[in-house]
Amino acid sequence: MAMVLLALVLLGALLIRNLENSSTGRAILAVRSSEVAARTAGISPVRARLLPFVVSAAIAGLGGAFFAVVNSPMTNVRAPALLGLVWLTVTVTFGVRRVGGAAIAGLVFATTLPFLHGVATWSGAPWSWIPADVRNRTRLGGAPRHPLRVRGNRARAQPRRSPGTRRRTLGRASAPGGHDAGHGTGHGGGDDTADDTADDTADDTADDTAGHRTVGRRRAVRGRGRSRFPALAFRQVRAGYGDAEVLHGVDLEVHAGSVLALLGANGAGKSTLCAVGAGLVPSRGGRVQRGGLDVTDVPTFRRAREGFYLAPEARGIFPDLTVDENLTVRLRERSERDSAYERFPLLADRRTQVAGLLSGGEQQMLALAPALVRPPDVLVADEPTLGLAPLATEEIMTAVGELRDRGCAVLLVEEKAREALEVADVVGFMELGRVTWVGPREQADAERLAAAYLGVGDA
């Protein structure tokens, strides 16, 4: 039994390590690091949360089944609630987020409980793991030769049962546990090895039906009619937070191969409009269209899978993951990540560094690098130069212009008018939740800029 349990521990550790290094494991870590960034990267948070729960429940069920085999019959006396609390405490202290920590937790639990046996009333449960002869000699000086059942301070001798009787008793006690163990292993193992982040399986049931049909139609017509329809369009969109409405009927269009720079002061509603376009903030009215199709009710991660890329004001990275792990979430092929490092050599020098420790410019490079390697249909960049040095700002704006030249429709939200006007083809001004003017860059003169930022002049 000891060898079987050791083999199962090693197998479980191998499966968990394999899960951590898989695309599914990276998706789980991404959701834990930043749910918003994970949704905009095409990851379903519901699925990423359910999968660890299912795997951990399968492992717990397997462990409980073997605990029942060794400690049969399972009663409230053989497995008291206090014992479970000690298990939980040791596991959380040593084993959270680490496979090796779980093994250490098991060793700590197994080695410390026998010493606590005389202090706490464990009713003999931990001692059942010790062979009968060793247990008897330790407690009673080695004199008795028959197994003893110890309760409190009283010892009661039990007659030795024949091997056939013991096998029949063990079979009756372990039958339910063996069934559960096999079921848990099969279920957990399948999730570990066959999952892929881009699969549309269990998470599809939580999607809106109308949104699911819309995505299906988009896949059917993708690549057709793009010259007739804007890549991204807002039609009388209204949205807000709680009882406060921020957007009041916004109309805006972004076409493929062009940059629309949306300018305005703080509080104008620019970031809210970006969030509505990505699906992070629900629309209270109006429609959001992609290539002429209504995607208002499509979840965020599905919009990302269909070519919508959001670079939010908060950089849109996973701060708890390394630079290479951040890129791997969106770029699974090593050749693609190498292309990203060639485009931004600074990231190559910091590929093993945690992304949260990068500078603001490096974080923005990390956020835009996947889009440059695999250009999306639509890029929404919300304040990409916020807090950046002039050299970093120039690098980011060069990347935006490169995406425009590769046919991407770019909605660039900025407060720095000069930098935005250098790459923009179309300029829009936003004030108090409304788009007040949209036109070619050549017509965005100083008077309109003053009206948008200072509230003076003829709007």
Phi, psi and omega in degrees: 000320179298319179293323178296315180295321178297318178297321179293322178297315180295319179296317178297318178297321179295318179294319179294319178296321177295322178295319180298324183272359181270171177296327177294317178297320177295325176295320178297315178295325179294318178296321178294325182285314181201107182293320181298313179296325179294319179296318180287347176267004178090019181257133177277114180296327181297312180294320181294335177274324183289324185298311177299326178296317181294315181295314181295323177295323178295317179295317179297320178295321178295316178296320178295325179294317179287328174297322178291325179297317183282325187255021182295148356280147181278116177225175178292343177278319181284335179227074183291160181297325180298326177296319177296323178295321177294318176304312181299317181297314181294320182295315180294322183292319187252331196251359184291127174068010180222131177291315178297327178295327178294320177294320177297320179299319178296319179294319178298317180296317184290329185270338184266330184295321177302327179286336178272000187297325180280348181264313182254155182269086180272356178058031173081001185298311181296329183289345180292343177281345181270137179307151188298316183297316179296320181296316182293316182293327181291319186273326188235026174072012175083004183288308183291149178248355181258149176300145180241145170251121186257129175227116181064235180254009182253142177241132182233123180285143178238143180293148179286130180268153179291157179302322180295319178296318180296321180293321179294320179295316180296321179296319179293323183285329187261355182300310178298319181296320180295322178295315180295321181296316179295320179294317180296320182294316181295320183291313181293318182297322179297320180292327183292320192259336189255357183283152173216140186298325185277358180290145177252081186241263189293329182287347182294334184291339180272355183282158174288137186297315180297320178296323179296319178295323180296316179297321178298318178295323180295321178297327182287327185250009183299132181096355180247144172073018182288336177286336181269336183241146174292151179294326178217133181217139173249125182242102177051048185280131174237136181201165179184193182231121181065231180271353183266124176266127184260317180258132185239075176072061183275131173242125183201145179227139176234125184257156181297141178075023180217158177245121174256113179269117180260112184252157178164162182283174176298140179085006181283343180104013183293312180295325177295322178296320177297318180294324177294319179298326179274347182090007179285330176242125182289149178274134178271350180185158182085190185222150171245125185240145174234113181060033180087356180256143182281120178240023184301322184260008180279133180298161184300313185293333177285323175299321179295321180291338181265014172104016177259124183238121179249124171252091189288172181298330180274026175077329178070032178250175177254101190294336182273352179259159177286172180298315181294322178293324175301314180292326182293332179301320181259329184242101185279332182279138179298324180297324178292319179292325176296323177295322178295321179291327177293325180288322179234088182300334178298326179290328179296325179287345184236029186295333179262004181272145177295133187296330180294345180264001177285161174288169181300318179294320179293323177295321179291324174299318179296325180290326184266345184302315179299325180293326180288326179283318180234086187299131178277174174288320183227131174241125174247112182251111182261108179052057183292340182256014183295122177074015183263153175288162182303320180293320178293323178298317179297321180295319181292318180293327175297320178295321178297316178296325178295319178295321177299317181293339179266013173093009181277141173273121187244124169256107185256112179262123185214155168256337178277100187293320186296313180295321182291322182291339181291332183247352187281146169260324179232144181237137175231145177247136183236136181213122175053048174080012179224144174275114186271336181200142175221133180189178179298156182299326183297336182269359179275081184274180183296327181294318179291323176297318178295322179294324183284321187265327186250350180073024180238164179089185182265101180293000000 
